[in-house]
């Protein structure tokens, strides 16, 4: 309106022009007002959007802070777990070392145990053998006492001597009681003594006997006895037959001769030579009663198998 009045006052603008300009002015004003409204609406929308974005950003920052705090907490937990894991690994390593040491110690214990078992087995075997030896020794002592008891009369009369010689029990009869010099025929007193000895031997169970003839070193050269070997053998056979007559089983007796080659005293005088002229009756030991007999029997069987 102000513009219209001014134009009209000047008188230089027609009414039509004025109206046109007025319309254009009004239109422009309306457009401007609409633009201002749109601007305000857009500004308000932008401000609202900016406020929303600010709120969203604030929320995001808060959430980020919370996430960072949570992450820090997780990091601390992870660090704690890593420390625990490190401790556990050290403990496991210590346990592994302890197990290795225990296994080594166990191996040593097993070795010592095996050695102890072997030692115990050796000691047990030694004790068994010692017991067997003791029992065998007791049997031999008992047997020796039994023989002494059986022949006490002959021993006391000086007709028989019982001794342990070379690990064997030997009954010795002086030759001068049994035989005349250079002869193999028994004297009457000699036969009586032998019959008494044979009766005693016949009562000893499960024993074998060997009659051995011994001479002095005086040479003999006769048709019957070319040497002391034959003389000793002849005398031992005569004694054997007399013992058989007394009841000694033939399967448990044998005869042998050692001539002059097993003296008990030097042949320097008559006393020494008389001691060497003798008949020895050996009670043959039973090897099965000796310790180690089982091993000997096994060795013999193995030898026969490989021979």
Secondary structure, DSSP 8 states (H G I E B T S, - for coil): -HHHHHHHHHT-S-HHHHHHHHHHHHHHHHHHHHHHHHHHHHHHHHHHHHHHHHHHHHHHHHHHHHHHHHHHHHHHHHHHHHHHHHHHHHHHHHHHHHHHHHHHHHHHHHHHHHHHHHHHHHHHHHHHHHHHHHHHHHHHHHHHHHHHHHTHHHHHTTS-EEEEETTEEEEEEEHHHHB-TT--SB-HHHHHHHHHHHHHHHTSTT-EEEEEEE--S-----SS-SSHHHHHHHHHHHHHHHHHHTT--GGGEEEEEEETSS-SS-TTSHHHHHHHSEEEEEEE--GGGSTTHHHHHHHHHHHHHH-
